[in-house]
Amino acid sequence: MAKRRARSSDDTPKLTPEQSREQLVFLLGFLAPYRWSIGIALVALVLSSAVSLAFPALIGKLIDVMLHEHTSPYSLGTIVAVLIAVLIVQSVARFFTSMTLATITENTLARLRTMLFERIVHLPMAFFGERRVGELSSRLSSDVSLIQETLTFTFLELLRQSVFFLGSLIVITRQSLQLTGMILLVLPVLVAIALVFARYIRKYSRDVQDALADAATIVEETLQGIAGVKSFVNEHYEVARYASTIKRGVAIALKGAKVRSAFVSFIMFALFGGIAGVIWYGGNLVRNGAMTMGDLTSFIIYTTFVGGALGSFAELFGQIQRTLGASMRVRELLNEQPENTRVHLDAQAHSAQQRILRSVEFVHVTFCYPSRQDVPALRNVSLHIRAGERVALVGESGAGKSTIASLIQRLYEVDVGEIRFDGIPARHLSLHEVRDSVGVVPQDIVLFGGTIADNIRYGKLSASDDEVWKAAELANATEFIERFPAREQTLVGERGVKLSGGQRQRIAIARAILKNPPILILDEATSSLDSHTEYLIQEAMERLMQGRTTIIIAHRLSTVRRCDTIIVLSKGKVVEQGTHEALLAQENSLYAKLCALQFGDTEHTVAS
């Protein structure tokens, strides 16, 4: 199993100042509808932070009153009452701010997630051919969660710490210019050392996340392919692979723990050493009468505010930078050009709002998949499938059969040539109109994780329970549905794993019956089924094909003998077409050779 590298949430692009401003404007644009509520909340936040700055001063006054109660101009009761009032105002303002901004952020992020998911599901198939599902899931989960954390906490904390820093710096400068000067000389050195530690800590944290992501990838691959793991008796190999990755993560984590431990020890030394130095120097000022004990206490608390704010700025700005990088990835998706699946594109399509398309024509079509531009999947293909006709597409693997089916559904647009429906160029029809006229029963059936009824109803979301049951009957699905205790309300499990291949096939047929499309594409999938199940599916398919234009991608040539036309493809070209008998009668017919390979005897094939 190939090892896929999962990207950690910290793996964000480095942004230039201009890009950072653009992403910030992009994020703030989502908050624009709530600008007045945000303004009020921010005023409350500034008020709460400013009121908090009074707390150290009140503590200092409280100490001075307790030490010099008879000479103090303030009473103890007054100081305590003001202190309680400050705490109440601070708590109420902080609660109002947090709840208001949390409500705004949650609603904004819900809208962003919905927009992002809507854009993803409307993107063309070419986009999904170049992206991994895990990456897209990460955009919806990790990237948006990172944005959510920043909008909910980081911006607010940055504003609060800025108020604390500036306010505390002003207060301590006014209290003692000598002590402030000593602190301002030492503090930048301590912050610089802390930044160096923080850079290494982030690096090791990112490496640990990458190792854990690799381990999660191994778990995902192993569990998805558990049948293969067991059939090859490779349980021990997978466990060893997982253990090796976890061990690598542990080694990195221990290195990070060593740096963090050194950082914590340094912070403890610097913090307590700094406090001891301030107390020593401030004690001399108190002894000389230049300060009171209360002033010294409040000075120390304000100093911790300044140091705490400076120490948090680096991490907060780093968090914002990571968020702006995540928003760039989200914005890239939102800027992708989606398919236009609205019901109608232009006036011509609008004039035929309920048009039912029945015939398909390829006119000199050449097509390359976007991810393989150097290898044409179809080369100058021309074919005409008339209304009500049964046409089989046969040929070796990679001949272009599935590509034709994809182009009929307009999952991709042709590079050269033209596809016409009922003589109308596809570009004059809406995607909705084309796809609504085409039904597909694929070879690899992927069901959704709901009930049997939910999966059948996917063909027509407005269908009643009776319509769903009728479709199941026509698909011969009731034969097994009635054996389940919950009948059509039975859960099928993730991707339909609780059902057999034949059961999933019949649910897919029931879904197509319920959609009732005029053009039907059948990717035949009965070769690996038992005779009874194959008979039931063939009978259901026969009912489904009645009165429809049917394109059969044939893997077993015995199923295409009664088709009106058999189109033989090779290396992206149409090399033969005709009836079963006519193709067998042609000299050096590729179809005859294919039949001989399957049946071993062309003569026998003709006779049959």
C-alpha positions in Angstrom: 0.0 0.0 0.0 1.4 3.4 -1.0 2.2 5.6 1.8 0.5 9.0 1.5 1.8 12.1 3.2 -0.9 13.8 5.1 -0.5 17.5 5.6 -0.5 18.9 9.1 -2.6 21.9 9.9 0.7 23.8 10.6 1.9 23.3 7.1 0.8 26.7 5.9 2.2 28.8 3.1 4.5 31.7 4.0 2.7 34.9 3.2 4.1 38.2 2.1 2.7 41.3 3.9 0.5 42.1 0.9 -0.9 38.6 0.9 -1.5 38.8 4.6 -3.5 42.0 4.2 -5.5 40.4 1.4 -6.3 37.3 3.5 -7.2 39.5 6.5 -9.6 41.5 4.3 -11.1 38.2 3.0 -11.7 36.9 6.5 -13.1 40.2 7.8 -15.4 40.3 4.8 -17.4 37.4 6.3 -17.9 39.4 9.5 -19.1 42.5 7.7 -22.9 41.8 8.2 -22.3 41.9 12.0 -20.1 45.0 12.0 -22.4 46.9 14.6 -22.6 43.9 17.0 -18.8 43.4 16.7 -18.2 47.1 17.3 -20.3 47.0 20.5 -18.6 43.8 21.7 -15.1 45.3 21.1 -16.0 48.4 23.0 -17.1 46.1 25.9 -13.8 44.2 25.5 -11.7 47.4 25.7 -13.8 48.5 28.7 -13.3 45.1 30.4 -9.6 45.2 29.8 -9.3 48.8 30.9 -11.2 48.1 34.1 -8.9 45.1 34.7 -6.0 47.6 34.8 -7.5 49.1 37.9 -7.1 45.8 39.8 -3.4 46.0 40.6 -3.8 49.6 41.7 -6.6 48.7 44.0 -4.6 45.8 45.5 -1.8 48.2 46.2 -4.2 50.7 47.9 -5.6 47.8 49.9 -2.2 46.9 51.2 -1.4 50.5 52.0 -4.7 50.9 53.9 -4.1 47.7 55.9 -0.6 48.8 56.8 -1.4 52.5 57.5 -5.2 52.4 58.2 -5.1 55.5 60.5 -3.2 57.7 58.1 -4.8 56.5 54.8 -7.4 58.8 53.1 -9.3 55.7 52.1 -11.2 53.3 54.3 -10.8 49.6 54.0 -14.5 49.1 53.2 -14.4 51.7 50.4 -11.4 49.9 48.7 -13.1 46.5 49.0 -16.3 47.8 47.6 -14.6 49.4 44.6 -12.6 46.2 44.1 -15.7 44.1 44.0 -17.4 46.6 41.6 -14.4 46.3 39.3 -14.5 42.5 39.3 -18.3 42.6 38.6 -17.9 45.1 35.7 -15.0 43.1 34.3 -16.8 39.8 34.5 -20.1 41.0 33.0 -18.3 42.9 30.2 -16.1 39.9 29.4 -19.2 37.5 29.4 -21.1 39.8 27.1 -18.1 40.1 24.7 -17.4 36.4 24.6 -21.0 35.4 24.0 -21.6 38.1 21.4 -18.5 37.3 19.4 -18.9 33.5 19.8 -22.4 33.7 18.4 -21.2 35.8 15.5 -18.2 33.6 14.8 -20.2 30.3 14.9 -22.8 31.7 12.5 -20.1 33.1 10.2 -18.1 29.8 10.2 -21.3 27.8 9.6 -21.9 30.0 6.5 -18.2 29.6 5.4 -18.4 25.8 5.8 -21.6 25.7 3.8 -20.2 27.9 1.0 -17.1 25.8 0.9 -18.9 22.5 0.7 -21.3 23.9 -1.9 -18.4 25.1 -4.0 -16.6 21.7 -3.7 -19.6 19.6 -4.8 -20.2 21.9 -7.8 -16.6 21.7 -9.1 -16.0 19.7 -12.3 -14.6 16.2 -12.4 -11.3 17.5 -13.7 -10.8 19.2 -10.4 -11.3 16.0 -8.4 -8.9 14.2 -10.7 -6.1 16.5 -9.4 -7.0 16.6 -5.7 -7.1 14.1 -2.9 -10.3 13.6 -0.9 -8.3 13.9 2.3 -7.0 17.3 1.3 -10.5 18.6 0.6 -11.7 17.2 3.9 -8.9 19.0 5.6 -10.0 22.3 4.1 -13.5 21.8 5.6 -12.3 20.6 9.0 -8.7 21.6 10.0 -8.5 24.9 8.0 -11.9 26.2 9.0 -11.4 25.1 12.6 -8.1 27.1 12.6 -10.0 30.1 11.3 -12.7 29.6 13.9 -10.1 29.5 16.8 -8.5 32.7 15.6 -11.8 34.6 15.2 -13.1 33.3 18.5 -10.0 33.7 20.6 -6.8 34.9 19.0 -8.0 38.3 17.8 -9.7 39.0 21.1 -6.7 37.9 23.1 -4.4 40.1 20.9 -6.6 43.2 21.6 -6.9 42.4 25.3 -3.1 41.9 25.7 -2.4 45.1 23.7 -4.6 47.1 26.2 -2.8 45.4 29.1 0.6 46.1 27.6 0.1 49.7 26.8 -1.9 50.5 29.9 0.5 48.7 32.3 3.5 50.3 30.6 2.0 53.8 31.1 1.1 53.1 34.8 4.5 51.7 35.8 6.3 54.5 34.0 4.3 57.0 36.0 4.9 55.0 39.2 8.7 54.6 39.0 10.8 55.6 36.0 13.8 53.9 37.6 12.2 50.5 38.0 10.6 50.8 34.6 13.9 51.6 33.0 15.5 48.5 34.6 12.7 46.3 33.4 12.8 47.7 29.8 16.5 47.0 29.6 16.2 43.3 30.5 12.8 42.4 29.0 13.7 42.6 25.3 16.6 40.2 25.9 14.3 37.7 27.6 11.6 38.0 24.9 14.3 37.4 22.2 15.4 34.3 23.9 11.8 33.1 24.4 11.2 33.6 20.6 14.2 31.4 19.8 12.8 28.7 22.1 9.3 29.1 20.6 10.6 28.6 17.0 12.1 25.3 17.9 9.0 24.2 19.9 6.8 25.0 16.9 9.1 23.0 14.6 9.1 19.9 16.8 5.3 20.2 17.3 4.8 20.3 13.5 7.1 17.3 13.0 5.1 15.4 15.7 1.8 16.3 14.0 3.3 15.1 10.6 4.3 11.7 12.2 0.9 11.3 13.8 -0.8 12.2 10.4 1.4 9.5 8.8 0.3 7.0 11.4 -3.3 8.0 10.9 -2.8 7.4 7.1 -1.5 3.9 7.8 -4.6 3.1 10.0 -6.9 4.4 7.3 -5.3 2.4 4.5 -5.1 -0.7 6.6 -8.7 -0.6 7.7 -10.0 0.2 4.3 -8.0 -2.7 2.8 -8.4 -5.1 5.8 -9.6 -7.9 3.6 -6.4 -7.7 1.5 -4.3 -7.5 4.7 -5.8 -10.7 6.0 -5.8 -12.6 2.8 -2.0 -11.9 2.5 -1.5 -12.6 6.2 0.2 -9.2 6.6 -1.2 -8.2 9.9 2.3 -8.2 11.5 3.7 -6.1 8.7 1.0 -3.4 9.1 1.5 -3.4 12.9 5.2 -3.1 12.5 4.7 -0.2 10.0 2.4 1.6 12.4 4.7 1.0 15.4 7.7 2.3 13.4 5.8 5.5 12.6 4.6 5.9 16.2 8.2 5.3 17.5 9.5 8.0 15.1 6.8 10.4 16.5 7.8 9.5 20.1 11.5 10.3 19.3 10.6 13.7 17.9 8.2 14.4 20.8 11.0 13.7 23.3 13.3 16.1 21.5 10.5 18.7 21.7 9.9 17.9 25.4 13.6 18.5 26.1 13.3 22.0 24.4 10.0 22.8 26.2 11.5 21.7 29.6 14.5 23.9 29.0 12.1 26.8 28.0 10.0 26.3 31.1 13.1 26.2 33.3 14.4 29.4 31.7 11.0 31.1 32.1 10.8 30.1 35.8 14.4 31.4 36.4 13.8 34.6 34.5 10.3 35.2 36.1 11.3 34.6 39.7 14.7 36.2 39.2 13.0 39.3 37.7 10.5 39.4 40.5 13.3 39.1 43.1 15.2 41.8 41.4 12.2 44.2 41.3 11.4 43.4 45.0 15.1 44.0 46.0 15.4 47.3 44.1 11.8 48.3 44.9 12.4 47.4 48.6 15.2 49.9 48.7 12.9 52.5 47.3 10.3 51.7 49.9 12.8 51.9 52.6 14.0 55.3 51.3 10.4 56.5 51.2 10.3 56.8 47.4 7.5 54.2 47.2 4.9 52.6 49.4 4.6 48.9 49.9 1.2 49.0 48.1 2.8 50.9 45.1 5.5 48.2 44.9 3.0 45.4 44.9 0.9 47.0 42.2 4.1 47.7 40.2 5.0 44.0 40.3 1.6 43.0 39.1 1.7 45.6 36.3 5.1 44.3 35.4 3.7 40.7 35.0 1.0 42.2 32.8 3.7 43.7 30.5 5.8 40.6 30.5 2.8 38.3 29.9 1.6 40.5 27.0 5.0 40.6 25.3 5.4 36.9 25.7 2.0 36.2 24.2 2.4 38.5 21.2 4.7 36.1 19.3 2.4 33.1 19.7 -0.7 35.2 18.9 0.9 36.6 15.7 2.1 33.1 14.7 -1.4 31.8 15.2 -2.8 34.6 13.0 -0.2 33.9 10.4 -1.2 30.2 10.3 -4.8 31.3 10.1 -4.1 33.6 7.1 -2.3 30.7 5.4 -5.3 28.4 6.0 -7.7 31.1 4.7 -5.6 31.3 1.5 -6.2 27.6 0.9 -9.9 28.1 1.6 -10.0 31.1 -0.7 -8.3 29.1 -3.5 -11.2 26.7 -3.3 -13.9 29.4 -3.3 -12.2 31.0 -6.3 -12.3 27.7 -8.3 -14.8 27.9 -11.2 -17.8 25.7 -10.5 -19.9 23.9 -13.0 -23.1 25.7 -14.0 -25.7 23.2 -13.0 -28.6 25.6 -13.0 -31.6 24.4 -15.0 -30.9 26.6 -18.0 -28.0 28.5 -19.5 -29.5 30.6 -22.3 -32.7 31.5 -24.0 -32.5 28.6 -26.4 -32.4 26.1 -23.5 -35.1 28.1 -21.6 -37.5 27.7 -24.6 -37.3 23.9 -24.1 -37.6 23.8 -20.3 -39.1 20.3 -20.2 -37.1 18.9 -23.2 -36.5 15.1 -23.0 -33.2 14.1 -24.8 -33.2 10.7 -26.5 -30.4 10.5 -29.1 -26.6 11.1 -28.8 -24.2 11.9 -31.5 -20.4 12.3 -31.3 -18.9 14.3 -34.2 -15.1 14.0 -34.6 -14.6 14.0 -30.9 -11.0 14.1 -29.5 -10.5 14.2 -25.7 -7.7 14.1 -23.2 -8.2 13.9 -19.5 -6.9 17.1 -17.8 -4.4 15.2 -15.8 -3.1 13.3 -18.9 -3.0 15.9 -21.7 -0.3 14.0 -23.5 -2.4 10.8 -23.9 -5.6 11.1 -25.9 -8.4 9.0 -24.4 -10.5 9.4 -27.6 -9.2 10.1 -31.1 -11.5 11.6 -33.7 -14.6 9.5 -32.6 -17.8 9.8 -34.5 -20.9 7.7 -33.7 -24.6 8.1 -33.7 -26.9 6.5 -31.0 -30.5 6.9 -32.1 -33.5 7.3 -29.9 -34.7 4.0 -28.4 -31.6 2.1 -29.8 -29.5 -0.3 -27.8 -25.8 0.2 -28.4 -23.0 -1.8 -26.9 -19.5 -0.4 -26.5 -16.9 -3.1 -26.5 -13.1 -3.2 -26.6 -10.0 -3.9 -24.5 -9.4 -2.1 -21.2 -8.5 1.5 -21.8 -10.1 1.6 -25.3 -12.3 4.6 -24.3 -15.6 3.0 -23.3 -15.9 4.6 -19.9 -14.7 7.9 -21.4 -17.6 8.0 -23.8 -20.0 7.4 -20.9 -18.4 10.2 -19.0 -18.6 12.6 -21.9 -22.3 11.7 -22.5 -22.9 12.8 -18.9 -20.8 15.9 -19.6 -18.6 15.2 -16.6 -15.9 16.5 -18.9 -16.0 18.8 -22.0 -14.5 17.6 -25.3 -11.3 19.1 -26.5 -12.1 18.9 -30.3 -15.3 18.1 -32.0 -18.9 18.2 -30.7 -21.5 16.1 -28.9 -25.1 16.6 -29.9 -28.3 15.5 -28.1 -31.3 15.2 -30.4 -29.2 17.2 -32.9 -28.6 20.1 -30.5 -25.0 20.9 -29.6 -24.3 20.1 -26.0 -23.0 23.6 -25.4 -26.5 24.9 -26.0 -28.0 22.7 -23.3 -27.6 23.1 -19.5 -25.7 20.6 -17.5 -28.8 20.0 -15.5 -30.8 19.3 -18.7 -28.3 16.7 -20.0 -27.7 14.9 -16.7 -31.4 14.8 -15.9 -31.9 12.9 -19.1 -29.1 10.4 -18.4 -29.3 7.6 -15.9 -26.3 5.4 -15.0 -26.0 2.0 -13.4 -22.2 1.8 -12.8 -20.1 -1.3 -12.4 -18.7 -0.3 -9.0 -21.7 0.6 -6.9 -21.1 3.0 -4.1 -24.1 3.5 -1.8 -24.5 6.2 0.8 -24.5 5.2 4.5 -28.3 5.6 5.0 -31.1 3.1 4.5 -32.0 1.1 1.5 -35.0 3.4 0.9 -32.7 6.5 1.1 -30.4 5.0 -1.5 -33.2 4.2 -3.9 -34.9 7.6 -3.4 -31.6 9.3 -4.4 -32.8 8.8 -8.0 -35.9 11.0 -7.3 -35.8 12.8 -4.0 -39.5 13.6 -4.0 -40.5 10.0 -4.5 -43.1 8.5 -2.2 -42.7 5.3 -0.2 -44.9 3.5 -2.7 -42.8 4.7 -5.6 -39.7 3.6 -3.9 -41.1 0.1 -3.2 -42.4 -0.2 -6.8 -38.9 0.6 -8.1 -37.5 -2.0 -5.8 -39.9 -4.6 -7.1 -39.1 -3.8 -10.8 -35.4 -4.2 -9.9 -36.0 -7.6 -8.2 -34.7 -6.0 -5.0 -37.7 -6.9 -2.8 -36.5 -10.5 -3.1 -33.8 -9.7 -0.5 -35.3 -6.6 1.1 -38.2 -8.6 2.6 -35.7 -10.9 4.4 -34.4 -8.0 6.5 -36.3 -7.3 9.7 -36.3 -3.5 9.0 -37.1 -4.1 5.3 -36.4 -1.0 3.2 -35.4 0.9 6.4 -32.3 -1.4 6.8 -29.0 0.5 7.1 -26.6 -0.4 4.3 -23.4 0.7 6.2 -20.6 2.8 4.9 -20.4 2.5 1.1 -23.0 -0.3 1.3 -20.6 -2.8 2.9 -23.5 -4.6 4.7 -24.9 -5.7 1.3 -23.6 -8.2 -1.3 -22.5 -7.1 -4.7 -25.7 -8.3 -6.3 -27.8 -6.6 -3.8 -26.0 -3.3 -4.3 -26.4 -3.7 -8.1 -30.2 -4.2 -7.7 -30.5 -1.1 -5.5 -28.6 0.9 -8.2 -31.0 -0.4 -10.8 -34.0 0.6 -8.6 -32.5 4.0 -8.3 -32.3 4.3 -12.1 -35.8 3.0 -12.5 -37.1 5.7 -10.1 -35.2 8.4 -12.0 -36.8 7.2 -15.2 -34.2 8.6 -17.6 -34.7 8.6 -21.4 -31.0 7.7 -21.9 -29.5 4.9 -19.9 -25.9 3.9 -19.5 -25.2 0.4 -18.1 -21.8 -0.6 -17.0 -22.3 -4.3 -17.0 -21.3 -6.0 -13.7 -22.7 -9.5 -13.6 -19.6 -11.5 -14.4 -18.8 -12.3 -10.8 -22.3 -13.1 -9.6 -23.9 -16.5 -9.1 -26.3 -17.7 -11.8 -29.5 -16.9 -9.8 -28.5 -13.4 -8.9 -27.2 -12.8 -12.5 -30.6 -13.9 -13.8 -32.5 -11.5 -11.4 -30.3 -8.6 -12.4 -30.5 -9.3 -16.2 -34.3 -9.5 -15.8 -34.3 -6.2 -13.9 -32.0 -4.6 -16.5 -34.3 -5.8 -19.3 -37.3 -4.0 -17.6 -35.1 -0.9 -17.1 -34.1 -0.8 -20.8 -37.6 -0.9 -22.2 -38.4 2.2 -24.3 -35.0 3.9 -23.5 -31.9 4.8 -25.5 -29.4 2.4 -23.9 -25.6 2.4 -24.0 -24.1 -0.8 -22.6 -20.5 -0.9 -21.7 -19.9 -4.6 -22.3 -17.3 -6.8 -20.6 -19.0 -10.1 -21.4 -19.8 -10.2 -25.1 -22.5 -12.8 -24.6 -24.7 -10.0 -23.3 -24.6 -7.8 -26.4 -25.7 -10.1 -29.1 -29.2 -8.6 -29.2 -28.0 -5.0 -29.3 -29.0 -3.0 -32.4 -25.5 -1.8 -32.9 -22.1 -2.9 -31.5 -19.4 -0.3 -31.5 -15.8 -1.7 -31.2 -13.2 0.6 -29.8 -9.4 0.3 -29.7 -6.9 2.8 -28.4 -9.5 5.6 -28.3 -10.8 5.0 -31.9 -13.9 3.5 -33.3 -12.6 0.6 -35.4 -15.8 -1.3 -36.2 -19.5 -1.0 -35.8 -22.5 -3.1 -36.8 -24.6 -6.0 -35.5 -23.2 -9.1 -33.8 -23.6 -11.2 -36.9 -22.3 -8.6 -39.3 -19.2 -8.0 -37.2 -18.5 -11.7 -37.0 -18.8 -12.1 -40.7 -16.2 -9.4 -41.4 -12.8 -10.6 -42.4 -10.1 -10.0 -39.7 -12.8 -8.5 -37.4 -11.4 -7.3 -34.0 -14.8 -8.2 -32.6 -14.5 -11.7 -33.9 -11.1 -12.0 -32.3 -12.5 -10.7 -29.0 -15.3 -13.3 -29.1 -12.8 -16.0 -29.9 -10.7 -15.0 -26.9 -13.8 -15.2 -24.6 -15.5 -18.3 -26.1 -12.6 -20.1 -27.7 -14.4 -20.8 -31.0 -15.8 -18.1 -33.4 -17.9 -20.7 -35.2 -19.5 -21.7 -32.0 -20.1 -18.0 -31.3 -21.9 -17.5 -34.7 -24.0 -20.6 -34.1 -25.0 -19.4 -30.7 
